[in-house]
């Protein structure tokens, strides 16, 4: 690798050299914000007339191949956005020089063309163009350059960003007082050119470590580069054209950004179920999935991309109305209207089962209707949604097991939902749903339009009405200003104010109309008889009851609510299953198997060395059935059909021979070789060797589920079931104290589990250690060894360690032990709280007595870990170390937190809140007014001057409501490792 500073001009004008953007790089993505920043930098250095301006690095892979015309091709793997944008600016300058030469005197059109800034004038074909972009942008840029040389050539508008940014530069040039400033500024732009040697340097690692300027890379950018970068050029282009580009097209325009990122997270959730996937973990888990399944071996990446492309099709059908089947499309659209996006991975897994013919169309439609009912009933009944992410992921895993065993997926799905009765994940029954519909404020209800339009279209199933045009609105039959009308007060009766207050916004008093202004606050008889939109002429079924009544009062409103609620029970039905069916699908208390459900047939084959072409055999009624493992690790039957599930393959193989449709567990049906082991034996062999992050993630996933079923644990530590995937050997839990937390341990390398209280206040630890005999008496009866440890100079721990066999078949017993130990430690922690109640000292550690006053800001809901869903506005977590916040003044803590490094200027500009984190816990929350760099802080006289490259924020302590939401809560799952900055929310 060679790195050296040079001017951007020398890079753009090097003889016989052209730059190529590989297909694995993201498309051109800069918009006005980034263009304006570059423009401002150029203007500033151009006006200064001395010095240079560093504009970042450009990383290139140096090729050793020359074209027939002698041009060397450089592959640009970082810096392509700046180079492309500069090229567009130079195009605009060339156009300006051609039409306004009297104003742009420092350079001419001919000089720009002849010097090779944009084209190699005497070269042909690809070699004619200094810069070649990736697909999607290339044709537009070439047409711009061709048009520059020959105005008769039409500019192709395939890439709107290229067209828009070129137009921006044209506009800004037309308005600047001296356009020569721009040309002079470009001449003084400097870069660090980093040249990598093909086959010697690892461009992927270098690429991941850079991206320091410009527009942040999306997860899709990182994944695409990881998939394609290390492959030979011809294979890159083939995979991009055949798979990746098709995935982008399937997901829609600009899908390489938010849409693609969300799709990848949903897809990984499907294949890692029952674990949930945090956005920040997508790239890391994708790389692990590739390695664990052998996709990084020669020729295997196409198999992975084929799977991703198929799932992208499912996702587009689910979220973007791309399904060709009208019935399915209608249901997907209605489910998306409910805006519960955590259900999408479940829908993707069901679509995959439907695609593989493991689920019939009728059953798929039935499941989608049940899903819609489940989500809408919960919305109407105001059931909390924060547990659904984990729940739906567990449903994916449970249904996958049913599918592998050849079971009834629809029946299992309904049983799983009904089996949650009495929990936070319940499906509200008819009584609860009907009661909520009749009594809740339906006008303030965010799904009010969906409620009324879906009820109306339940009467028009063959030819549903289109309410998407915006012509219809919600109409109060008894108007909102009814109490101002003598006619309405008379109709409502003596108790009109109570009737109004109770019923004005209820379902019985709401309908749809296209004539809201005409009807307005008129008396009931006028609203009925009105020529335009009157209820007597209304064709909507929702208003039919109004045709036959001449009075609108409490009785008629409640009667209409009763009728509509009964109709809603039919529109959003609850499935009915008998107790024997429910019992069949009742989940086992053994969590480890559920945690391991991400194991697929392909994984087992790849990791136990079952190669494509291997023969599978099964004995069926005197016949020896034969199948073969296909090149992409499916099971190919004798008739050529290929199945990804052993059970589906077994079911169809049996049907071909006997004609009987019987569900079969394919793992215990197929043998490898005529007398070889069963597939289930190979699966068990694989599970015995699962280790590292996968093993830890599986263990903690099962532990969190186990804890969620223990009410005593939930009361003590809160419900951990919606936590993100944990690949560490420990998990932390709040105790409601500022300087102590509980920790559970799983140490497979050393063969032990443990539970402890970790102290960041040595004084607090010593106060407990002084009562050692009392503490150990409370821990008596718990298997294991009690230790009083000093892991570092700043921390102490009370630990219970149990040596054990950590094989997965023992996990259930380990969970039971861990919960018992954690509960006993919670009792020990209560000793500190009891002691503090006997003292009158302030909050925190009392240096005189060695006791601890409970921090009221860290109790109640603050015992939970913070997760991304806790933030409804953009925020940044800033980790501070080496200090004791409790000993600092308010201003000292403010200054300690607000000066940061590793800050992205583009991202922090959107920040509303800054949270200071110390020892894993939020210690203060600030409302951010602005961010300053070193130069700006000096200009504004800020007393705290950051070093070059650092930023500081200016703000004030947040409101009590905001502070109470975050202060004192654990942030270890959001802020970890060496990175002091963690962005959360929509940043």
FENGI-V632407 format. One record per residue. N is the residue number from 1. RES is the residue in one small letter. OMEGA is omega in degrees with one decimal (NA if undefined). Layout:
<<N/RES/OMEGA> <N/RES/OMEGA>>
//
This chain:
<<1/x/176.7> <2/x/178.3> <3/x/-179.0> <4/x/175.2> <5/x/174.4> <6/x/178.7> <7/x/178.1> <8/x/-179.8> <9/x/-179.1> <10/x/177.5> <11/x/-175.8> <12/x/-176.2> <13/x/179.5> <14/x/-177.3> <15/x/174.0> <16/x/-179.7> <17/x/177.3> <18/x/-177.7> <19/x/-177.7> <20/x/175.1> <21/x/-178.0> <22/x/-177.8> <23/x/-177.7> <24/x/177.6> <25/x/179.7> <26/x/175.9> <27/x/177.4> <28/x/-169.7> <29/x/179.6> <30/x/176.0> <31/x/-172.1> <32/x/-177.9> <33/x/-178.8> <34/x/177.8> <35/x/179.5> <36/x/178.9> <37/x/178.8> <38/x/179.0> <39/x/-178.9> <40/x/178.0> <41/x/-179.0> <42/x/178.8> <43/x/-177.4> <44/x/-178.1> <45/x/178.4> <46/x/179.2> <47/x/-177.4> <48/x/174.7> <49/x/175.2> <50/x/176.2> <51/x/179.9> <52/x/178.1> <53/x/178.7> <54/x/-176.1> <55/x/175.6> <56/x/-177.3> <57/x/172.9> <58/x/-178.4> <59/x/-177.0> <60/x/171.4> <61/x/-175.9> <62/x/179.2> <63/x/176.9> <64/x/179.2> <65/x/178.4> <66/x/176.3> <67/x/179.7> <68/x/-178.9> <69/x/173.6> <70/x/-179.3> <71/x/178.7> <72/x/-177.1> <73/x/176.7> <74/x/177.2> <75/x/-177.8> <76/x/-179.7> <77/x/170.3> <78/x/-179.0> <79/x/-175.4> <80/x/-179.2> <81/x/178.8> <82/x/-179.3> <83/x/179.5> <84/x/-178.5> <85/x/176.1> <86/x/178.6> <87/x/178.0> <88/x/177.7> <89/x/179.4> <90/x/173.3> <91/x/179.8> <92/x/177.1> <93/x/179.1> <94/x/177.2> <95/x/-179.3> <96/x/179.7> <97/x/-178.3> <98/x/-175.3> <99/x/-178.0> <100/x/-176.3> <101/x/-179.5> <102/x/179.7> <103/x/179.1> <104/x/-171.3> <105/x/-176.6> <106/x/178.7> <107/x/178.6> <108/x/176.0> <109/x/-177.6> <110/x/-179.5> <111/x/179.1> <112/x/-178.7> <113/x/-174.7> <114/x/-177.9> <115/x/174.1> <116/x/178.1> <117/x/-173.6> <118/x/-177.5> <119/x/170.2> <120/x/-161.7> <121/x/-172.6> <122/x/176.6> <123/x/-177.7> <124/x/175.7> <125/x/-179.6> <126/x/-176.2> <127/x/179.6> <128/x/-171.4> <129/x/-179.7> <130/x/-175.7> <131/x/174.4> <132/x/-178.5> <133/x/178.3> <134/x/-175.3> <135/x/-178.3> <136/x/179.3> <137/x/-170.3> <138/x/-175.9> <139/x/179.3> <140/x/180.0> <141/x/-179.8> <142/x/179.6> <143/x/175.7> <144/x/-179.5> <145/x/177.5> <146/x/178.9> <147/x/178.1> <148/x/179.0> <149/x/-177.4> <150/x/-176.6> <151/x/178.8> <152/x/178.6> <153/x/-178.6> <154/x/176.1> <155/x/178.5> <156/x/-173.3> <157/x/-179.0> <158/x/-179.8> <159/x/-175.4> <160/x/-179.6> <161/x/177.2> <162/x/-179.7> <163/x/-177.0> <164/x/-177.4> <165/x/174.1> <166/x/179.2> <167/x/175.6> <168/x/-178.2> <169/x/176.2> <170/x/-178.8> <171/x/-178.2> <172/x/177.2> <173/x/-178.3> <174/x/-175.5> <175/x/-176.2> <176/x/-176.2> <177/x/-179.4> <178/x/-178.2> <179/x/177.8> <180/x/178.2> <181/x/-178.1> <182/x/179.8> <183/x/179.5> <184/x/179.4> <185/x/178.9> <186/x/-178.9> <187/x/-176.5> <188/x/174.0> <189/x/178.9> <190/x/175.4> <191/x/163.9> <192/x/179.3> <193/x/-179.4> <194/x/-179.5> <195/x/178.1> <196/x/179.7> <197/x/-179.7> <198/x/176.5> <199/x/-179.4> <200/x/-179.3> <201/x/178.9> <202/x/-176.4> <203/x/-178.6> <204/x/-179.6> <205/x/179.5> <206/x/179.5> <207/x/-178.1> <208/x/-175.8> <209/x/-175.5> <210/x/-177.1> <211/x/-175.1> <212/x/-179.3> <213/x/176.5> <214/x/-175.1> <215/x/-175.5> <216/x/176.8> <217/x/172.3> <218/x/175.5> <219/x/179.0> <220/x/176.4> <221/x/-178.2> <222/x/-179.0> <223/x/-179.5> <224/x/178.3> <225/x/179.4> <226/x/-177.5> <227/x/-168.2> <228/x/-167.4> <229/x/-173.8> <230/x/-176.0> <231/x/173.4> <232/x/-173.9> <233/x/-177.8> <234/x/178.4> <235/x/175.1> <236/x/-175.8> <237/x/179.2> <238/x/-179.5> <239/x/179.2> <240/x/-177.1> <241/x/-174.1> <242/x/-173.5> <243/x/-170.0> <244/x/179.5> <245/x/179.0> <246/x/175.7> <247/x/178.2> <248/x/-179.6> <249/x/179.3> <250/x/-177.1> <251/x/174.1> <252/x/-178.3> <253/x/179.5> <254/x/-176.1> <255/x/178.8> <256/x/-179.0> <257/x/-170.1> <258/x/-175.6> <259/x/-178.6> <260/x/179.3> <261/x/-178.8> <262/x/175.9> <263/x/-179.3> <264/x/179.0> <265/x/178.7> <266/x/179.5> <267/x/178.2> <268/x/176.0> <269/x/179.3> <270/x/-172.9> <271/x/178.1> <272/x/-178.7> <273/x/14.1> <274/x/177.7> <275/x/173.2> <276/x/-172.9> <277/x/174.3> <278/x/-178.4> <279/x/-176.5> <280/x/-175.6> <281/x/-171.6> <282/x/-176.4> <283/x/179.9> <284/x/-178.2> <285/x/175.5> <286/x/179.4> <287/x/178.8> <288/x/178.5> <289/x/178.6> <290/x/-177.7> <291/x/-176.5> <292/x/-175.1> <293/x/174.3> <294/x/-179.7> <295/x/178.7> <296/x/176.8> <297/x/-177.3> <298/x/174.7> <299/x/-174.7> <300/x/-175.7> <301/x/178.8> <302/x/178.9> <303/x/178.4> <304/x/-178.3> <305/x/176.1> <306/x/177.1> <307/x/-178.5> <308/x/179.1> <309/x/178.7> <310/x/179.3> <311/x/176.0> <312/x/175.1> <313/x/176.4> <314/x/-175.0> <315/x/179.0> <316/x/176.5> <317/x/-175.3> <318/x/-169.8> <319/x/-171.9> <320/x/177.3> <321/x/-174.8> <322/x/-175.7> <323/x/-179.8> <324/x/178.7> <325/x/-173.2> <326/x/-178.2> <327/x/178.1> <328/x/-178.7> <329/x/179.5> <330/x/-179.1> <331/x/177.8> <332/x/-179.9> <333/x/-179.2> <334/x/178.2> <335/x/180.0> <336/x/177.1> <337/x/-179.2> <338/x/172.0> <339/x/173.8> <340/x/-169.5> <341/x/-179.1> <342/x/178.3> <343/x/-173.4> <344/x/176.0> <345/x/177.3> <346/x/179.1> <347/x/177.1> <348/x/-179.8> <349/x/177.5> <350/x/177.9> <351/x/177.7> <352/x/177.2> <353/x/177.3> <354/x/178.3> <355/x/-178.2> <356/x/179.4> <357/x/172.7> <358/x/-178.2> <359/x/-179.6> <360/x/178.8> <361/x/-179.6> <362/x/179.5> <363/x/178.4> <364/x/178.0> <365/x/178.7> <366/x/179.4> <367/x/179.3> <368/x/177.0> <369/x/177.8> <370/x/177.5> <371/x/177.9> <372/x/178.8> <373/x/-178.9> <374/x/-177.4> <375/x/-176.1> <376/x/177.1> <377/x/179.7> <378/x/178.7> <379/x/179.3> <380/x/-176.8> <381/x/178.3> <382/x/175.9> <383/x/-178.1> <384/x/-178.4> <385/x/-171.7> <386/x/179.5> <387/x/-173.1> <388/x/-179.5> <389/x/178.8> <390/x/-177.2> <391/x/-178.4> <392/x/177.2> <393/x/177.5> <394/x/177.7> <395/x/177.3> <396/x/-177.8> <397/x/-178.2> <398/x/178.2> <399/x/176.4> <400/x/176.8> <401/x/177.2> <402/x/179.9> <403/x/-180.0> <404/x/179.8> <405/x/179.1> <406/x/-176.9> <407/x/-178.3> <408/x/-174.7> <409/x/-179.3> <410/x/180.0> <411/x/179.9> <412/x/180.0> <413/x/179.3> <414/x/-179.2> <415/x/179.2> <416/x/180.0> <417/x/-179.4> <418/x/-179.4> <419/x/178.6> <420/x/179.3> <421/x/178.8> <422/x/179.1> <423/x/178.1> <424/x/-177.9> <425/x/-173.5> <426/x/166.7> <427/x/-178.4> <428/x/-179.8> <429/x/-175.7> <430/x/-176.8> <431/x/-179.5> <432/x/-179.1> <433/x/-178.8> <434/x/-179.7> <435/x/-180.0> <436/x/179.5> <437/x/-175.3> <438/x/-171.4> <439/x/-174.0> <440/x/172.7> <441/x/-177.3> <442/x/179.6> <443/x/176.7> <444/x/-178.2> <445/x/-174.3> <446/x/179.1> <447/x/-175.8> <448/x/-178.4> <449/x/175.7> <450/x/-179.4> <451/x/-174.4> <452/x/-179.3> <453/x/178.5> <454/x/174.0> <455/x/-179.3> <456/x/-177.1> <457/x/173.4> <458/x/175.7> <459/x/-175.5> <460/x/-173.0> <461/x/-178.2> <462/x/-178.1> <463/x/-175.1> <464/x/178.8> <465/x/179.3> <466/x/-179.4> <467/x/-172.7> <468/x/-174.6> <469/x/179.5> <470/x/-178.5> <471/x/-175.1> <472/x/176.5> <473/x/-179.7> <474/x/179.7> <475/x/170.4> <476/x/178.2> <477/x/164.6> <478/x/-169.9> <479/x/-178.8> <480/x/177.4> <481/x/-175.2> <482/x/-176.5> <483/x/175.1> <484/x/-176.1> <485/x/177.0> <486/x/-178.6> <487/x/-179.8> <488/x/178.5> <489/x/178.4> <490/x/-177.9> <491/x/-178.7> <492/x/174.7> <493/x/-175.1> <494/x/-178.0> <495/x/-170.2> <496/x/-177.7> <497/x/176.6> <498/x/179.9> <499/x/179.2> <500/x/-177.4> <501/x/-175.7> <502/x/-166.3> <503/x/-172.4> <504/x/-175.4> <505/x/-178.7> <506/x/-176.9> <507/x/-177.2> <508/x/-176.5> <509/x/-176.8> <510/x/173.4> <511/x/178.0> <512/x/175.9> <513/x/172.1> <514/x/-174.3> <515/x/-177.0> <516/x/-179.4> <517/x/-178.2> <518/x/-176.8> <519/x/172.9> <520/x/-173.2> <521/x/-176.1> <522/x/174.1> <523/x/-173.7> <524/x/-177.3> <525/x/177.1> <526/x/178.9> <527/x/178.1> <528/x/-169.8> <529/x/-175.1> <530/x/-177.1> <531/x/-179.9> <532/x/174.7> <533/x/178.9> <534/x/-175.3> <535/x/-179.6> <536/x/-178.0> <537/x/-174.6> <538/x/179.5> <539/x/-179.8> <540/x/-179.7> <541/x/178.6> <542/x/-176.3> <543/x/-176.7> <544/x/-178.6> <545/x/-178.5> <546/x/178.9> <547/x/-166.1> <548/x/177.2> <549/x/179.9> <550/x/-179.6> <551/x/178.0> <552/x/-175.6> <553/x/-176.1> <554/x/-175.8> <555/x/-177.2> <556/x/177.6> <557/x/-179.3> <558/x/178.9> <559/x/178.5> <560/x/177.0> <561/x/178.7> <562/x/-178.0> <563/x/-179.9> <564/x/178.0> <565/x/177.0> <566/x/177.4> <567/x/-179.5> <568/x/177.4> <569/x/177.5> <570/x/-177.7> <571/x/179.1> <572/x/-172.6> <573/x/173.2> <574/x/-178.6> <575/x/179.2> <576/x/176.8> <577/x/179.5> <578/x/-172.4> <579/x/-179.3> <580/x/177.3> <581/x/179.0> <582/x/-179.1> <583/x/-178.1> <584/x/-176.4> <585/x/178.0> <586/x/-174.0> <587/x/175.8> <588/x/176.1> <589/x/-179.3> <590/x/-175.4> <591/x/-172.5> <592/x/-177.9> <593/x/177.6> <594/x/-178.5> <595/x/-177.9> <596/x/-169.7> <597/x/-178.0> <598/x/-179.3> <599/x/179.7> <600/x/177.1> <601/x/-179.8> <602/x/178.9> <603/x/-179.1> <604/x/179.7> <605/x/-175.4> <606/x/-173.0> <607/x/175.7> <608/x/171.3> <609/x/170.3> <610/x/-169.8> <611/x/170.0> <612/x/-176.5> <613/x/178.1> <614/x/-179.5> <615/x/174.1> <616/x/-178.7> <617/x/175.4> <618/x/179.0> <619/x/-176.7> <620/x/177.0> <621/x/177.1> <622/x/-179.8> <623/x/176.6> <624/x/179.9> <625/x/-178.9> <626/x/174.8> <627/x/-176.4> <628/x/176.0> <629/x/-175.2> <630/x/-176.2> <631/x/177.0> <632/x/173.6> <633/x/165.2> <634/x/176.6> <635/x/-178.2> <636/x/179.2> <637/x/-177.2> <638/x/-179.1> <639/x/177.0> <640/x/178.3> <641/x/-179.3> <642/x/-179.3> <643/x/177.0> <644/x/-179.1> <645/x/176.5> <646/x/-177.4> <647/x/177.8> <648/x/177.3> <649/x/-180.0> <650/x/-179.3> <651/x/-179.1> <652/x/178.0> <653/x/178.8> <654/x/-179.6> <655/x/179.3> <656/x/-176.6> <657/x/-171.6> <658/x/-175.4> <659/x/-177.6> <660/x/176.1> <661/x/-176.7> <662/x/178.8> <663/x/-176.0> <664/x/171.2> <665/x/-174.3> <666/x/178.6> <667/x/-179.8> <668/x/-178.3> <669/x/-174.4> <670/x/173.3> <671/x/174.1> <672/x/-169.5> <673/x/-174.8> <674/x/-178.3> <675/x/-176.9> <676/x/-177.5> <677/x/173.7> <678/x/174.5> <679/x/179.3> <680/x/176.7> <681/x/178.9> <682/x/177.3> <683/x/178.0> <684/x/178.0> <685/x/179.4> <686/x/-176.6> <687/x/-179.7> <688/x/-174.6> <689/x/175.2> <690/x/-175.7> <691/x/175.9> <692/x/-175.8> <693/x/-179.7> <694/x/-179.4> <695/x/-179.1> <696/x/178.7> <697/x/179.1> <698/x/-179.2> <699/x/-176.3> <700/x/176.9> <701/x/177.3> <702/x/-179.5> <703/x/179.6> <704/x/177.9> <705/x/179.7> <706/x/-179.6> <707/x/-178.1> <708/x/179.5> <709/x/-180.0> <710/x/-176.7> <711/x/179.6> <712/x/177.7> <713/x/-179.0> <714/x/178.8> <715/x/-177.4> <716/x/-169.9> <717/x/-175.0> <718/x/-176.5> <719/x/-178.6> <720/x/-168.1> <721/x/-179.6> <722/x/177.3> <723/x/177.4> <724/x/-179.5> <725/x/-178.3> <726/x/179.8> <727/x/-179.5> <728/x/179.2> <729/x/179.3> <730/x/174.3> <731/x/-176.1> <732/x/-179.4> <733/x/-177.6> <734/x/175.3> <735/x/-178.0> <736/x/-179.7> <737/x/-177.1> <738/x/-170.1> <739/x/178.1> <740/x/173.5> <741/x/178.9> <742/x/-179.5> <743/x/171.9> <744/x/-175.2> <745/x/173.3> <746/x/-172.6> <747/x/-176.1> <748/x/-179.0> <749/x/-176.9> <750/x/173.5> <751/x/175.6> <752/x/168.8> <753/x/-178.2> <754/x/175.7> <755/x/-176.7> <756/x/169.9> <757/x/-177.4> <758/x/-176.5> <759/x/170.6> <760/x/171.6> <761/x/-179.5> <762/x/178.4> <763/x/179.2> <764/x/178.3> <765/x/-178.5> <766/x/178.4> <767/x/176.8> <768/x/-179.2> <769/x/178.2> <770/x/178.6> <771/x/-172.5> <772/x/-177.7> <773/x/179.5> <774/x/179.0> <775/x/-175.9> <776/x/173.8> <777/x/178.6> <778/x/179.3> <779/x/-178.7> <780/x/179.3> <781/x/175.6> <782/x/178.3> <783/x/177.6> <784/x/-176.8> <785/x/177.2> <786/x/-179.8> <787/x/171.9> <788/x/-167.3> <789/x/173.9> <790/x/-175.3> <791/x/-179.8> <792/x/-179.2> <793/x/-175.6> <794/x/-175.7> <795/x/177.7> <796/x/-179.2> <797/x/166.6> <798/x/-171.2> <799/x/168.1> <800/x/-176.4> <801/x/179.8> <802/x/172.3> <803/x/-174.2> <804/x/170.6> <805/x/-173.6> <806/x/176.3> <807/x/-171.6> <808/x/-179.3> <809/x/179.6> <810/x/-172.8> <811/x/-178.5> <812/x/178.5> <813/x/178.4> <814/x/176.7> <815/x/-179.1> <816/x/179.4> <817/x/-178.8> <818/x/179.6> <819/x/178.9> <820/x/-179.8> <821/x/179.9> <822/x/178.5> <823/x/178.7> <824/x/177.6> <825/x/176.4> <826/x/175.8> <827/x/177.1> <828/x/179.1> <829/x/177.7> <830/x/177.3> <831/x/178.4> <832/x/179.4> <833/x/179.2> <834/x/178.6> <835/x/-176.5> <836/x/-179.6> <837/x/179.8> <838/x/-178.6> <839/x/-176.4> <840/x/-178.8> <841/x/-180.0> <842/x/-179.4> <843/x/176.9> <844/x/-176.3> <845/x/177.0> <846/x/-172.9> <847/x/-177.0> <848/x/-172.5> <849/x/-177.6> <850/x/178.8> <851/x/-173.5> <852/x/175.1> <853/x/-177.7> <854/x/179.8> <855/x/-175.1> <856/x/-179.6> <857/x/-175.9> <858/x/-178.4> <859/x/178.2> <860/x/-176.0> <861/x/-179.0> <862/x/177.5> <863/x/-179.2> <864/x/171.6> <865/x/171.5> <866/x/172.5> <867/x/-173.6> <868/x/-177.7> <869/x/177.3> <870/x/-174.3> <871/x/177.0> <872/x/172.6> <873/x/-175.4> <874/x/-177.7> <875/x/174.6> <876/x/174.8> <877/x/-176.4> <878/x/-176.6> <879/x/175.0> <880/x/-177.0> <881/x/174.0> <882/x/-179.6> <883/x/173.0> <884/x/-175.4> <885/x/-176.6> <886/x/-179.3> <887/x/-176.0> <888/x/174.2> <889/x/-179.2> <890/x/-179.0> <891/x/177.9> <892/x/179.4> <893/x/178.0> <894/x/-179.1> <895/x/-179.9> <896/x/-175.9> <897/x/-164.0> <898/x/178.6> <899/x/-168.8> <900/x/169.8> <901/x/-175.0> <902/x/-180.0> <903/x/172.8> <904/x/-177.5> <905/x/-179.3> <906/x/-176.0> <907/x/-176.5> <908/x/178.9> <909/x/-179.7> <910/x/-172.9> <911/x/174.4> <912/x/-175.3> <913/x/172.2> <914/x/-178.8> <915/x/174.6> <916/x/-177.1> <917/x/177.3> <918/x/-178.2> <919/x/174.3> <920/x/-176.1> <921/x/178.4> <922/x/-177.1> <923/x/175.1> <924/x/-177.7> <925/x/-177.5> <926/x/170.2> <927/x/-173.0> <928/x/174.5> <929/x/-179.1> <930/x/176.2> <931/x/-179.7> <932/x/169.5> <933/x/-174.3> <934/x/-177.2> <935/x/-179.9> <936/x/179.0> <937/x/179.3> <938/x/-179.5> <939/x/-176.8> <940/x/175.5> <941/x/177.7> <942/x/-176.7> <943/x/179.9> <944/x/-175.7> <945/x/178.6> <946/x/173.4> <947/x/176.0> <948/x/179.9> <949/x/177.0> <950/x/178.2> <951/x/170.8> <952/x/176.7> <953/x/173.5> <954/x/-177.7> <955/x/179.8> <956/x/179.0> <957/x/-176.6> <958/x/179.2> <959/x/179.7> <960/x/-179.5> <961/x/-179.9> <962/x/179.9> <963/x/-178.5> <964/x/-179.6> <965/x/-170.9> <966/x/-171.2> <967/x/178.9> <968/x/-177.8> <969/x/179.8> <970/x/178.1> <971/x/-174.3> <972/x/179.6> <973/x/176.9> <974/x/-176.8> <975/x/-175.0> <976/x/178.7> <977/x/-175.9> <978/x/-178.2> <979/x/-176.6> <980/x/-175.4> <981/x/174.5> <982/x/179.0> <983/x/176.3> <984/x/-176.1> <985/x/-175.1> <986/x/-177.7> <987/x/NA>>
//
